[in-house]
Amino acid sequence: LGTRWYHSHIDNCYPDGQRQAFIVHDKEAYFADQYQNEMVVTVSDWYHDLIEDLAPDFISLYNPSGAEPVPNSFLLNDTINTSISVAANTTYLLRLVNIGAFIGQYFYIEDHDFKVVEIDGVYTDPKEATMLYISPAQRYSILLTTKPTTDKNFAIVTVADSSLMDTIPSDLQLNTTNWLEYNSSAAKPQAIVDVEDSIKLNPFDDFTLVPHDQQPLLPEPDQVVDLTVYMNNLETGANYAFFNNITYTRPKVPTLYTALSSAPDALAADPTIYGEFTHPVILQHNHVVQIVVSNADSGPHPIHIHGS
């Protein structure tokens, strides 16, 4: 349920545009009767060149630092200089999704507060906020109540996280202005961003959010899995991501096939049959497992688990 998204993992299609929000409506959400309308708002980075052309230089011995390709622009709802029309004295549920491939973005609406009610598909107790930091793949749902008058429009501001880029081209505009439109005839001024470095912005701390369902914590874990993310170089000089100094290599036989075809069954619990570079972690049935992910890289790197 809630605010989700989809994207491609085949042939580099995801950064080229095969990505979008995916909404699963829930009539029983605790905030379902607290808004009159809802909208989906996506933020993203955009490359003018296809990723299939950028990737060879990115994963190359000539790029030992692993500097990622820098986007050419930053979009709101897959465009620029756009307006989101609203009525006065109305509460909207805005579903915010960062469908970008690389860059986290700060998001705020000038002279407007809002309430966070969902993050990454989990309903939360309402929490007041004025600015969010939205990482790639991250989602927020917020309740925004508009002003009682319609004489003025307000800037919707997104600011790209400059700390993630090794170099910043002189022509790259890090902050973008779109508009919350109360009046189509009123002016739409550019936002005034008075910080030179995006890391000086002060977004809402999502660690203060509390799940609304009050689900109790699981008991002490039966198993702890420690994973540390490193960026390092192969013997070829190319820069890759590593978990515990292992970078993934696709096995000749898919891992699931190996597990299902192992005989006797006990063999499936032997990590060596899956290959060293698949980094297998063997779990026991009905065990409580705590996964601790540490980031040894200088840049923030949110982690998600497929199939969770």
Secondary structure, 3 states (H helix, E strand, C coil): CEEEEEECCCCCCCCCCCEEEEEECCCCCCCCCCCCEEEEEEEEEECCCCHHHHHHHHCCCCCCCCCCCCCCEEEECCECCCEEECCCCCEEEEEEEECCCCCCEEEEECCCCEEEEEECCEEEEEEEECEEEECCCCEEEEEEECCCCCCCCEEEEEEECHHHCCCCCCCCCCEEEEEEECCCCCCCCCCCCCCCCHHHCCCCCHHHCCECCCCCCCCCCCEEEEEEEEEEECCCCCEEEEECCECCCCCCCCHHHHHHHCCCHHHHHCHHHHCHHHCCCCCCCCCCEEEEEEECCCCCCCCCCCCC
